[in-house]
Amino acid sequence: MFLTMLRRPAAPLRQLSVLCVVLLLAVSCATSAATNPDDTPNGPPSADTTRPFPIDAGSRAGAPRNYKGLPLQLVERTAPVITAVDGVIGVVCIGMSNGNQECNRLIAATSSGGPWSADVAANVRLVNCAVGGHAIERWNASAYDDVLWNDCISRKLAARGVRLDQVRVLVHKAANQFGTGPQGAPLPLYPSASSNYEQFTANLDAFAARVPAFFPSVQAVYTSSRSYGGFSTRADRGEPQSYEEGHALNSWLAQHAVVQGVWYGWWGYLWAPECTSGVQNGSAVCVDRADYQADAVHPTPAGEIKLARIQHDRLLRESWYRR
């Protein structure tokens, strides 16, 4: 009888033990979900991350699927039909100082004697109309038309032997010029109202509306956004502001395949993480501090080559560009 009484609590004890194990596992899983990946810098990514991850590498095994609900997958679409005019396809670079540097590097590398010259069709002529200190807001403002659009058309095209009607493609290094609000505070992050993402989207709308007025023969606009800004201490050039502009462009392109008869798509995806992270973007590129000048914003010659190579490789997918 005494032995029987000792054995009876065994079942409830087993049930209690099982319950404790279940509770411990639940707590462990909840803790893991709460800290993975954003609270553990080197942990495996979750399905939806808030830590910047290259958009063009979202299909990689083990990569997150979304950033704050935004897909980590570049918008892809059928290539545009680009036709020469009197044997010339004019390609015009639009943008600010970084775009100017990258376009100069691309022109030098694809011109006669350059390392990539054999890749490019003989009828393609690149013209650099990007201007330092003039990002997308300036290209959208009529007060700057003479120093940007009109100077490009009246002077820079002629210097490269390209007529206005021969400009068939624009390659646009697009970025917000003003990424701060009152008292210099950085604009809010996505998805907040009046975020940098939201303002960049509105600027892309305004830019696309202006293109046909200045380049009536253009058939396609290839667009890229900012490269990595994490080395900068400037509120309007840092991270994740620069990264989120890439998402804004990607979302905009998803909704704007054609604007006023002009095709829109990605040029090259330039954002790449620091090499110390062990992560590369879809072009197998990462960045070092040596890729940036002292201001941590503009690229050094080494950085220019990395970025121009991404742009060049993207255009090599197009039959009109490659030899």
Rosetta silent file (secondary structure, phi, psi, omega in degrees, C-alpha in Angstrom):
SEQUENCE: MFLTMLRRPAAPLRQLSVLCVVLLLAVSCATSAATNPDDTPNGPPSADTTRPFPIDAGSRAGAPRNYKGLPLQLVERTAPVITAVDGVIGVVCIGMSNGNQECNRLIAATSSGGPWSADVAANVRLVNCAVGGHAIERWNASAYDDVLWNDCISRKLAARGVRLDQVRVLVHKAANQFGTGPQGAPLPLYPSASSNYEQFTANLDAFAARVPAFFPSVQAVYTSSRSYGGFSTRADRGEPQSYEEGHALNSWLAQHAVVQGVWYGWWGYLWAPECTSGVQNGSAVCVDRADYQADAVHPTPAGEIKLARIQHDRLLRESWYRR
SCORE:     score description
SCORE:     0.000 S_00000001
   1 L     0.000  -45.942  179.310    0.000    0.000    0.000 S_00000001
   2 H   -62.647  -42.262  178.101    2.792    2.376    0.946 S_00000001
   3 H   -64.830  -38.510  178.556    4.680    1.531   -2.262 S_00000001
   4 H   -61.467  -42.809 -179.733    1.538    2.043   -4.305 S_00000001
   5 H   -64.469  -33.922  178.015    1.077    5.519   -2.838 S_00000001
   6 H   -68.805  -33.033 -176.584    4.657    6.381   -3.728 S_00000001
   7 H   -79.637  -24.374 -172.589    4.175    5.309   -7.330 S_00000001
   8 L   -61.394  -40.601 -178.974    0.893    7.188   -7.964 S_00000001
   9 L   -68.572   -4.013 -174.562    2.315   10.717   -8.345 S_00000001
  10 H   -59.343  -43.051 -177.813    4.638    9.486  -11.123 S_00000001
  11 H   -64.024  -49.192  176.506    2.171   10.241  -13.925 S_00000001
  12 H   -59.381  -37.527  178.568    1.456   13.818  -12.805 S_00000001
  13 H   -63.689  -40.996  177.685    5.184   14.365  -12.349 S_00000001
  14 H   -62.323  -42.122  179.519    5.879   13.133  -15.872 S_00000001
  15 H   -62.556  -41.240  178.921    3.178   15.450  -17.193 S_00000001
  16 H   -64.034  -40.076  178.991    4.683   18.337  -15.257 S_00000001
  17 H   -62.343  -44.777  178.732    8.141   17.515  -16.626 S_00000001
  18 H   -60.942  -43.183 -179.710    6.843   17.454  -20.197 S_00000001
  19 H   -61.482  -41.121  178.814    5.056   20.756  -19.634 S_00000001
  20 H   -62.624  -41.752  178.583    8.242   22.333  -18.303 S_00000001
  21 H   -61.979  -44.058  179.428   10.191   21.161  -21.341 S_00000001
  22 H   -60.154  -45.272 -179.668    7.550   22.576  -23.682 S_00000001
  23 H   -63.736  -41.030  178.480    7.588   25.899  -21.843 S_00000001
  24 H   -62.355  -42.396  178.192   11.380   26.047  -21.929 S_00000001
  25 H   -63.845  -41.290 -179.385   11.409   25.356  -25.660 S_00000001
  26 H   -62.646  -43.465  178.956    8.773   28.017  -26.260 S_00000001
  27 H   -64.070  -41.893  179.336   10.757   30.590  -24.304 S_00000001
  28 H   -61.759  -45.036 -179.583   13.918   29.603  -26.162 S_00000001
  29 H   -65.076  -41.866 -179.413   12.221   29.900  -29.554 S_00000001
  30 H   -63.495  -41.235  178.611   10.637   33.234  -28.669 S_00000001
  31 H   -63.753  -42.397  179.009   13.985   34.588  -27.521 S_00000001
  32 H   -62.581  -43.725 -179.063   15.654   33.367  -30.711 S_00000001
  33 H   -65.077  -33.925 -176.858   12.976   34.933  -32.903 S_00000001
  34 H   -74.076  -27.433 -174.336   13.254   38.237  -31.071 S_00000001
  35 H  -106.513   -2.015 -173.264   17.005   38.507  -31.465 S_00000001
  36 L  -118.086  119.053   10.291   17.547   36.937  -34.886 S_00000001
  37 L  -105.381  -10.698 -162.419   18.856   38.484  -37.044 S_00000001
  38 L   -72.920  -22.197  177.938   18.796   42.154  -36.165 S_00000001
  39 L   -94.769   -3.190  177.885   20.058   41.930  -32.587 S_00000001
  40 L  -128.231   98.886 -170.808   22.840   39.530  -33.534 S_00000001
  41 L   -52.956  -32.310 -176.681   25.007   41.086  -36.263 S_00000001
  42 L  -106.868   11.654 -179.720   26.432   37.791  -37.491 S_00000001
  43 L   -77.937  163.864  178.227   23.354   35.628  -36.989 S_00000001
  44 L   -66.550  145.995 -176.776   21.417   34.013  -39.850 S_00000001
  45 L   -73.537  154.179  174.577   18.788   36.287  -41.434 S_00000001
  46 L   -95.324 -178.501 -179.589   15.065   35.966  -40.852 S_00000001
  47 L   -66.006  -37.538 -178.262   12.352   36.190  -43.481 S_00000001
  48 E  -127.938  110.392 -174.647   11.791   39.901  -42.818 S_00000001
  49 E  -106.545  157.638  171.321   14.816   41.886  -41.677 S_00000001
  50 L  -113.455    8.050  176.073   15.325   45.476  -40.588 S_00000001
  51 L  -101.553  128.165 -177.643   19.063   45.285  -41.201 S_00000001
  52 L   -51.513  133.438  178.102   20.144   46.420  -44.704 S_00000001
  53 L  -140.194  137.010 -175.208   20.819   43.508  -47.030 S_00000001
  54 L   -52.581  126.809 -177.744   21.639   43.873  -50.761 S_00000001
  55 H   -61.856  -36.390 -175.817   18.389   43.937  -52.734 S_00000001
  56 H   -81.657    4.172  178.297   19.959   42.092  -55.653 S_00000001
  57 H  -115.360   13.149 -176.723   21.111   39.233  -53.392 S_00000001
  58 L   -66.812  -20.215  179.107   17.717   38.393  -51.928 S_00000001
  59 L   -86.427   -3.155 -179.384   17.461   35.169  -53.919 S_00000001
  60 L   -66.885  143.968  179.376   20.686   33.859  -52.383 S_00000001
  61 L   -57.710  130.504  179.124   20.339   30.770  -50.174 S_00000001
  62 L    83.811   -1.857 -179.247   19.806   31.777  -46.568 S_00000001
  63 L   -80.258  154.809  174.068   19.063   35.410  -47.433 S_00000001
  64 L   -68.015  159.665 -179.749   16.067   37.248  -45.987 S_00000001
  65 L   -91.290  -28.897 -174.934   13.060   37.656  -48.265 S_00000001
  66 E  -141.219  158.584  169.614   12.108   41.189  -47.288 S_00000001
  67 E  -119.628  110.916 -176.333   13.376   44.372  -45.688 S_00000001
  68 L    52.201   36.385 -179.683   10.580   45.925  -43.600 S_00000001
  69 L    86.895   -7.952  178.401    8.153   44.114  -45.873 S_00000001
  70 E   -87.459  133.468 -174.420    9.859   45.381  -49.070 S_00000001
  71 E   -66.308  137.622  173.519   10.997   42.554  -51.378 S_00000001
  72 L   -91.288   69.783 -178.631   14.689   41.777  -51.630 S_00000001
  73 L  -158.802  120.052 -179.831   14.458   41.172  -55.355 S_00000001
  74 L   -66.973  142.437  174.800   15.283   43.674  -58.100 S_00000001
  75 L   -67.622  127.064  177.789   12.519   44.497  -60.560 S_00000001
  76 L  -121.332  143.232  176.342   13.324   42.864  -63.890 S_00000001
  77 L  -148.623  168.153 -179.850   11.554   43.399  -67.187 S_00000001
  78 L   -58.998  137.692 -177.662   11.918   42.733  -70.886 S_00000001
  79 L   -62.817  147.521  178.695   14.697   44.779  -72.449 S_00000001
  80 L   -75.787  161.023  173.018   13.651   47.836  -74.476 S_00000001
  81 L   -91.398  117.672 -179.575   14.042   48.139  -78.229 S_00000001
  82 L  -115.188  125.626 -177.106   16.742   50.745  -78.921 S_00000001
  83 L  -117.409  142.042  178.896   17.297   51.914  -82.478 S_00000001
  84 L   -76.299  152.941  174.112   20.156   53.952  -83.916 S_00000001
  85 E  -118.008  115.178 -175.372   19.585   57.279  -85.680 S_00000001
  86 L    52.222   41.448  174.595   21.935   57.762  -88.639 S_00000001
  87 L    80.022   11.628 -177.075   24.124   55.037  -87.191 S_00000001
  88 E  -129.347  134.991  168.646   24.395   56.490  -83.663 S_00000001
  89 E  -113.123  105.261  178.795   22.926   55.496  -80.300 S_00000001
  90 E   -82.530  130.233  179.277   23.521   58.398  -77.936 S_00000001
  91 E  -121.474  117.369 -173.689   23.693   57.445  -74.248 S_00000001
  92 E  -110.828  127.532  175.006   23.598   60.375  -71.803 S_00000001
  93 E   -83.919  129.975  177.901   24.636   60.202  -68.136 S_00000001
  94 E  -121.720  141.107  177.017   22.420   62.254  -65.802 S_00000001
  95 L   152.847 -156.031 -175.009   23.080   62.846  -62.109 S_00000001
  96 L  -111.710 -155.726 -172.872   25.330   64.507  -59.546 S_00000001
  97 H   -63.045  -43.626  177.907   29.043   64.401  -58.621 S_00000001
  98 H   -61.685  -41.968  177.141   29.222   60.658  -57.935 S_00000001
  99 H   -62.603  -37.595  177.731   27.426   60.023  -61.208 S_00000001
 100 H   -62.384  -45.103  179.580   29.848   62.344  -62.986 S_00000001
 101 H   -63.444  -46.029 -177.332   32.840   60.427  -61.627 S_00000001
 102 H   -66.354  -38.545  179.453   31.380   57.032  -62.477 S_00000001
 103 H   -68.716  -40.379  176.167   30.380   58.124  -65.987 S_00000001
 104 H   -58.939  -40.824  179.163   33.841   59.560  -66.687 S_00000001
 105 H   -65.951  -40.143  179.365   35.331   56.234  -65.623 S_00000001
 106 H   -65.977  -42.228  178.602   32.879   54.331  -67.843 S_00000001
 107 H   -62.898  -45.325 -179.555   33.655   56.548  -70.847 S_00000001
 108 H   -62.520  -39.649 -176.497   37.413   56.149  -70.345 S_00000001
 109 H   -75.243  -24.867 -177.377   37.142   52.371  -70.003 S_00000001
 110 H  -102.877   -7.147  177.567   34.912   51.915  -73.061 S_00000001
 111 L   -74.591  168.876 -178.787   36.626   54.426  -75.375 S_00000001
 112 L   -53.790  126.806 -178.892   39.214   53.352  -77.938 S_00000001
 113 L    89.982  -10.979  178.993   42.140   51.765  -76.142 S_00000001
 114 L   -76.285  159.132 -174.993   40.179   51.346  -72.897 S_00000001
 115 L   -64.960  -21.505 -178.781   40.031   47.955  -71.162 S_00000001
 116 L  -111.219    9.320 -173.981   36.313   47.480  -71.973 S_00000001
 117 H   -61.275  -34.070 -178.020   36.294   49.064  -75.432 S_00000001
 118 H   -71.953  -11.345 -178.362   35.992   45.722  -77.227 S_00000001
 119 H   -82.108  -24.190 -164.870   32.752   45.002  -75.331 S_00000001
 120 E  -103.550  139.943  178.446   30.727   47.927  -76.642 S_00000001
 121 L   -58.473  143.290 -174.953   28.970   48.353  -80.006 S_00000001
 122 L   -65.395  -23.291 -176.989   30.733   50.818  -82.287 S_00000001
 123 L   -90.340    1.836  178.713   27.623   52.980  -82.711 S_00000001
 124 E   -87.413  127.834  178.187   27.187   53.662  -78.964 S_00000001
 125 E  -126.620  117.765 -179.674   28.395   57.105  -77.853 S_00000001
 126 E   -89.188  136.836  178.321   28.417   58.015  -74.170 S_00000001
 127 E  -127.076  127.117 -179.038   27.974   61.642  -73.099 S_00000001
 128 E   -93.730  105.299  176.873   28.579   62.755  -69.512 S_00000001
 129 L  -110.399    8.010  175.996   25.991   65.363  -68.496 S_00000001
 130 L   -70.176  143.088 -174.485   26.094   64.634  -64.757 S_00000001
 131 L  -130.862  130.182  178.829   27.026   67.722  -62.726 S_00000001
 132 L   -59.096  141.396  178.701   28.513   67.900  -59.245 S_00000001
 133 L    75.968   13.106 -177.197   26.251   69.352  -56.565 S_00000001
 134 L  -136.490   85.359  176.657   23.100   68.741  -58.606 S_00000001
 135 L   -86.696 -164.192 -164.690   21.123   65.649  -57.604 S_00000001
 136 H   -60.018  -35.156 -179.635   17.553   64.842  -58.598 S_00000001
 137 H   -61.486  -35.452  179.778   15.862   67.856  -56.957 S_00000001
 138 H   -71.688  -38.066  177.337   17.993   70.214  -59.076 S_00000001
 139 H   -67.982  -21.248  178.508   17.199   68.335  -62.290 S_00000001
 140 H   -88.636  -12.459 -174.397   13.529   68.712  -61.358 S_00000001
 141 L   -98.005  124.452 -177.060   13.742   72.470  -60.718 S_00000001
 142 H   -61.509  -24.231  179.661   13.271   74.786  -63.706 S_00000001
 143 H   -62.963  -20.269 -178.275   15.672   77.312  -62.122 S_00000001
 144 H  -106.917    8.789 -176.632   18.528   74.923  -62.966 S_00000001
 145 L   -58.624  -40.245 -175.941   17.458   74.003  -66.502 S_00000001
 146 H   -67.521  -37.836 -177.366   20.116   76.140  -68.175 S_00000001
 147 H   -86.019  -10.933 -178.914   23.050   74.690  -66.226 S_00000001
 148 H  -114.436  -84.816 -176.202   21.786   71.111  -66.432 S_00000001
 149 H   -58.813  -52.569 -173.094   19.436   70.056  -69.248 S_00000001
 150 H   -69.378  -36.841  177.131   20.103   72.918  -71.651 S_00000001
 151 H   -66.963  -37.249  176.166   23.879   72.945  -71.203 S_00000001
 152 H   -60.030  -46.644 -175.238   23.910   69.210  -71.821 S_00000001
 153 H   -71.667  -44.269 -172.630   21.929   69.617  -75.033 S_00000001
 154 H   -81.706  -28.410 -173.408   23.607   72.730  -76.428 S_00000001
 155 H  -119.106  -50.308 -171.018   27.232   72.067  -75.491 S_00000001
 156 H   -74.009  -34.736  176.916   28.042   68.594  -74.188 S_00000001
 157 H   -63.096  -46.053 -178.390   26.262   66.593  -76.882 S_00000001
 158 H   -61.204  -37.163 -179.105   28.071   68.492  -79.617 S_00000001
 159 H   -63.997  -23.285  178.853   31.421   67.896  -77.926 S_00000001
 160 L  -104.606    6.556  177.603   30.834   64.164  -78.269 S_00000001
 161 L    70.580   35.834 -178.921   29.444   64.357  -81.801 S_00000001
 162 L  -121.727  130.074  174.899   25.880   63.452  -80.828 S_00000001
 163 L   -84.917  160.510 -179.605   22.742   65.217  -82.055 S_00000001
 164 H   -60.426  -41.260 -177.805   19.699   65.646  -79.828 S_00000001
 165 H   -71.530  -10.949  177.569   17.604   63.300  -81.950 S_00000001
 166 H   -90.850   -4.562  177.175   20.308   60.626  -81.566 S_00000001
 167 E   -77.861  106.309 -176.381   19.936   60.516  -77.767 S_00000001
 168 E  -107.494  -19.334 -175.457   18.095   57.217  -77.322 S_00000001
 169 E  -138.010  135.975  167.127   19.117   56.252  -73.791 S_00000001
 170 E  -109.523  139.042  171.192   19.571   58.050  -70.479 S_00000001
 171 E  -116.629  114.142 -167.302   21.548   56.430  -67.654 S_00000001
 172 E  -112.003  112.293  170.135   20.499   58.160  -64.460 S_00000001
 173 E   -84.230   97.566 -170.786   22.433   58.000  -61.182 S_00000001
 174 L   -98.956  137.936  177.542   19.465   59.113  -59.080 S_00000001
 175 L  -164.569  149.452  172.400   19.616   60.272  -55.464 S_00000001
 176 L   -67.985  135.605  174.574   18.012   62.775  -53.161 S_00000001
 177 L   -81.298  -36.345 -174.452   20.099   65.891  -52.733 S_00000001
 178 L  -115.699   99.709 -177.022   18.416   66.936  -49.501 S_00000001
 179 L  -103.415   16.949  179.653   18.066   64.086  -47.039 S_00000001
 180 E  -124.760  159.034  177.761   17.512   66.212  -43.943 S_00000001
 181 L  -108.025 -151.045  179.723   14.597   68.107  -42.477 S_00000001
 182 H   -56.686  142.062  179.409   14.384   71.076  -40.083 S_00000001
 183 H    58.829   21.658  174.746   17.528   71.837  -38.084 S_00000001
 184 H    76.507    9.796  178.347   19.453   69.332  -40.192 S_00000001
 185 L   -71.509  142.188  178.961   17.850   66.247  -38.697 S_00000001
 186 E   -63.092  146.306  176.715   17.784   63.239  -41.035 S_00000001
 187 L   -61.778  152.784 -179.985   14.466   62.536  -42.705 S_00000001
 188 L   -60.448  157.799  178.132   12.460   59.684  -41.131 S_00000001
 189 L   -87.171  159.891  173.625   13.076   56.126  -42.264 S_00000001
 190 L   -59.129  137.893    7.637   10.634   53.950  -44.174 S_00000001
 191 L  -102.880   25.934 -177.439    7.697   53.499  -43.607 S_00000001
 192 L   -63.118  151.487  175.138    7.225   56.772  -41.703 S_00000001
 193 L   -63.528  145.069 -178.979    5.334   59.615  -43.334 S_00000001
 194 L    61.407   26.930  178.612    7.577   62.173  -45.080 S_00000001
 195 L   -70.660  165.175  174.323   10.424   59.646  -45.077 S_00000001
 196 H   -59.550  -39.020  176.418   13.440   59.918  -47.361 S_00000001
 197 H   -56.616  -48.980 -177.275   11.974   56.908  -49.221 S_00000001
 198 H   -64.982  -41.529 -179.233    8.689   58.769  -49.780 S_00000001
 199 H   -69.603  -36.926  177.669   10.374   61.965  -50.947 S_00000001
 200 H   -64.592  -39.588  177.309   12.664   60.096  -53.334 S_00000001
 201 H   -59.378  -44.743  178.374    9.638   58.368  -54.876 S_00000001
 202 H   -64.113  -37.030  178.600    7.999   61.752  -55.492 S_00000001
 203 H   -67.291  -35.092  176.514   11.237   63.056  -57.026 S_00000001
 204 H   -65.518  -38.725  175.494   11.358   60.099  -59.426 S_00000001
 205 H   -58.485  -48.421 -177.007    7.805   60.942  -60.541 S_00000001
 206 H   -65.163  -39.848  179.940    8.798   64.536  -61.248 S_00000001
 207 H   -63.906  -47.191 -178.284   11.976   63.538  -63.095 S_00000001
 208 H   -60.903  -33.402  179.529   10.194   61.064  -65.375 S_00000001
 209 H   -68.813  -25.042 -176.606    7.633   63.724  -66.287 S_00000001
 210 H   -88.908  -25.030 -172.259   10.416   66.076  -67.459 S_00000001
 211 H   -53.020  -51.553 -176.263   12.484   63.676  -69.570 S_00000001
 212 H   -63.748  -24.669 -179.590   10.467   63.838  -72.844 S_00000001
 213 H   -68.461  -30.761 -178.200   10.444   67.639  -72.799 S_00000001
 214 H  -101.653  -32.346  179.241   14.236   67.769  -73.054 S_00000001
 215 L  -125.487   78.438 -173.875   15.014   64.485  -74.844 S_00000001
 216 L   -66.644  -16.230 -178.741   12.051   63.840  -77.144 S_00000001
 217 L   -99.905    1.628 -176.723   13.766   60.934  -78.940 S_00000001
 218 L   -67.036  138.860 -179.265   14.780   58.991  -75.829 S_00000001
 219 L  -108.056  -22.984 -176.616   13.557   55.398  -75.763 S_00000001
 220 E  -153.122  147.218  172.815   14.795   54.162  -72.383 S_00000001
 221 E  -124.489  116.724  174.422   16.005   55.372  -68.992 S_00000001
 222 E   -97.974  129.427 -172.457   18.205   53.042  -66.965 S_00000001
 223 E  -124.821  139.859  170.100   18.384   54.162  -63.322 S_00000001
 224 E  -128.882  162.438  179.364   20.594   53.389  -60.343 S_00000001
 225 L  -114.693 -159.781 -173.531   20.582   54.849  -56.841 S_00000001
 226 L   -69.141  154.258  169.381   23.202   55.543  -54.199 S_00000001
 227 L   -86.807 -177.043 -175.119   26.084   53.294  -53.258 S_00000001
 228 L   -58.000  135.176 -178.657   26.904   52.408  -49.632 S_00000001
 229 L  -116.671   12.718 -172.128   26.920   55.386  -47.264 S_00000001
 230 L   -70.263  -14.550  178.138   27.973   53.770  -44.011 S_00000001
 231 L   -84.394  -14.670 -177.281   31.415   55.393  -43.847 S_00000001
 232 L   -83.965  145.883  174.499   29.897   58.877  -43.845 S_00000001
 233 L  -100.180    1.677  178.948   28.949   60.744  -40.669 S_00000001
 234 L   -75.229  135.224 -177.173   26.615   63.084  -42.572 S_00000001
 235 L   -63.256  -30.130 -176.516   22.962   62.659  -41.619 S_00000001
 236 L   -95.116    4.637 -179.305   21.836   62.921  -45.259 S_00000001
 237 L  -128.848    1.487 -174.182   24.406   60.501  -46.669 S_00000001
 238 L   -88.390 -163.158  179.035   24.576   57.722  -44.099 S_00000001
 239 L  -111.634  147.945    4.424   22.826   54.432  -43.587 S_00000001
 240 L   -90.364   18.797 -179.205   20.169   53.185  -43.856 S_00000001
 241 H   -58.175  -49.492 -178.836   19.092   56.322  -45.778 S_00000001
 242 H   -61.657  -41.075  179.808   21.247   55.485  -48.824 S_00000001
 243 H   -63.553  -43.391 -176.546   20.118   51.869  -48.727 S_00000001
 244 H   -68.886  -23.959  173.834   16.408   52.744  -48.509 S_00000001
 245 H   -63.628  -32.912  174.964   16.689   54.952  -51.611 S_00000001
 246 H   -63.490  -39.216  176.757   17.467   51.738  -53.492 S_00000001
 247 H   -67.792  -39.183  177.934   14.209   50.260  -52.229 S_00000001
 248 H   -60.506  -44.107  177.738   12.327   53.413  -53.193 S_00000001
 249 H   -63.560  -42.877 -179.059   13.691   53.131  -56.738 S_00000001
 250 H   -62.108  -43.416  178.759   12.879   49.419  -56.888 S_00000001
 251 H   -66.207  -39.574  178.949    9.285   50.022  -55.760 S_00000001
 252 H   -63.880  -44.651  179.630    8.920   52.917  -58.195 S_00000001
 253 H   -63.310  -33.308  178.716   10.178   50.831  -61.113 S_00000001
 254 H   -61.130  -26.579 -177.168    7.716   48.065  -60.225 S_00000001
 255 H  -105.258   -3.338 -175.301    4.905   50.542  -60.918 S_00000001
 256 L  -134.878   71.889  176.654    6.455   52.448  -63.828 S_00000001
 257 L   -68.375  -38.147 -179.630    7.479   50.151  -66.657 S_00000001
 258 E  -139.551  133.334  175.621    6.746   52.922  -69.196 S_00000001
 259 E  -128.135  118.443 -178.694    6.234   56.658  -68.623 S_00000001
 260 L    51.182   42.145  176.926    5.072   58.791  -71.564 S_00000001
 261 L    82.085    1.129 -178.652    6.276   56.116  -73.968 S_00000001
 262 E  -104.859  130.042  177.618    9.730   55.801  -72.358 S_00000001
 263 E   -72.627  140.654  175.650   10.907   52.469  -70.896 S_00000001
 264 E  -127.555  137.198  177.237   12.259   52.525  -67.306 S_00000001
 265 E  -162.604  179.464  179.008   14.370   49.885  -65.588 S_00000001
 266 E   -69.635  141.845  165.532   17.417   49.254  -63.420 S_00000001
 267 L   -88.649 -101.514  173.795   20.875   50.321  -64.552 S_00000001
 268 L  -120.031  146.680  175.780   23.211   48.769  -61.992 S_00000001
 269 L   -87.591  108.447 -169.801   22.530   48.099  -58.326 S_00000001
 270 L   -92.174  -18.211 -176.357   25.463   49.900  -56.693 S_00000001
 271 L   -69.957  128.379  177.989   24.782   49.421  -52.982 S_00000001
 272 L  -143.098  141.754 -177.659   27.164   46.888  -51.475 S_00000001
 273 L   -74.722  169.515  175.472   27.982   46.221  -47.798 S_00000001
 274 E   -62.953  143.200 -178.496   31.336   46.632  -46.101 S_00000001
 275 H   -62.921  -27.522  179.669   33.723   43.795  -46.881 S_00000001
 276 H   -66.022  -16.187  179.744   34.193   43.165  -43.147 S_00000001
 277 H   -75.683  -18.169 -176.360   30.575   41.956  -43.016 S_00000001
 278 L    79.014    6.594 -178.948   31.415   38.919  -45.137 S_00000001
 279 L  -112.709  144.019  174.522   28.468   39.760  -47.428 S_00000001
 280 L  -123.118  159.413  174.764   28.579   40.839  -51.086 S_00000001
 281 L   -81.178 -174.154 -176.220   25.888   42.196  -53.355 S_00000001
 282 L   -65.876  -16.855  176.322   24.610   40.359  -56.418 S_00000001
 283 L   -92.445   11.588 -178.636   27.574   41.586  -58.473 S_00000001
 284 L    61.640   37.499 -179.040   29.975   39.948  -55.961 S_00000001
 285 L  -116.124  138.619  167.143   31.034   43.416  -54.778 S_00000001
 286 L  -131.642  169.728 -175.321   31.714   44.715  -51.270 S_00000001
 287 E  -124.631  149.103  175.400   33.289   48.041  -50.282 S_00000001
 288 L  -117.181  163.393  177.133   36.235   49.145  -48.165 S_00000001
 289 H   -58.755  -30.027 -179.952   37.025   52.540  -46.669 S_00000001
 290 H   -67.925  -12.607  177.343   39.748   52.825  -49.339 S_00000001
 291 H   -80.744   -4.203 -176.412   37.016   52.951  -51.998 S_00000001
 292 E  -123.391  148.922  175.383   35.994   56.392  -50.681 S_00000001
 293 L   -71.251 -177.100 -177.313   37.710   59.760  -50.527 S_00000001
 294 L   -59.767  -29.264 -179.261   38.333   61.600  -47.252 S_00000001
 295 L   -76.974   -6.367  178.359   34.726   62.856  -47.216 S_00000001
 296 L    63.907   16.538  179.498   33.517   59.219  -47.145 S_00000001
 297 L  -119.846  -48.493 -176.849   30.960   60.046  -49.862 S_00000001
 298 L   -88.909  143.500 -176.882   32.767   60.343  -53.192 S_00000001
 299 E   -76.467  149.230  168.599   34.611   57.346  -54.642 S_00000001
 300 L   -79.173  173.460  174.755   38.359   57.055  -55.095 S_00000001
 301 H   -52.594  -38.015  178.107   39.646   55.706  -58.438 S_00000001
 302 H   -64.639  -41.078  177.963   39.363   52.195  -56.968 S_00000001
 303 H   -67.182  -39.494  178.293   35.758   52.868  -55.987 S_00000001
 304 H   -58.578  -42.206 -178.750   34.976   54.364  -59.398 S_00000001
 305 H   -64.171  -43.409  178.792   36.178   51.204  -61.101 S_00000001
 306 H   -58.252  -47.585 -174.768   34.009   48.995  -58.879 S_00000001
 307 H   -72.702  -43.173  179.096   30.898   51.059  -59.539 S_00000001
 308 H   -63.507  -33.775  179.001   31.491   51.661  -63.250 S_00000001
 309 H   -65.408  -39.634  176.408   32.086   47.933  -63.723 S_00000001
 310 H   -61.305  -44.490 -179.239   28.664   47.162  -62.229 S_00000001
 311 H   -63.755  -44.597 -179.902   27.048   49.685  -64.595 S_00000001
 312 H   -62.511  -46.396 -179.603   28.948   48.350  -67.606 S_00000001
 313 H   -62.556  -36.321  177.347   28.122   44.719  -66.846 S_00000001
 314 H   -63.456  -44.611 -178.499   24.444   45.590  -66.510 S_00000001
 315 H   -70.472  -23.884  178.180   24.384   47.248  -69.933 S_00000001
 316 L   -65.250  -14.340  175.441   26.222   44.290  -71.472 S_00000001
 317 L   -75.551  -10.611 -176.426   22.977   42.352  -71.016 S_00000001
 318 L  -100.642  131.192 -176.636   21.424   44.604  -73.695 S_00000001
 319 L   -64.304  -30.913 -178.830   21.924   43.769  -77.366 S_00000001
 320 L   -69.406  -22.976 -174.651   22.038   47.445  -78.387 S_00000001
 321 L   -92.841  -40.620 -172.981   25.048   48.073  -76.091 S_00000001
 322 E   -83.345  149.315 -179.900   27.295   45.082  -76.562 S_00000001
 323 L   -69.856    0.000    0.000   29.488   44.541  -79.590 S_00000001
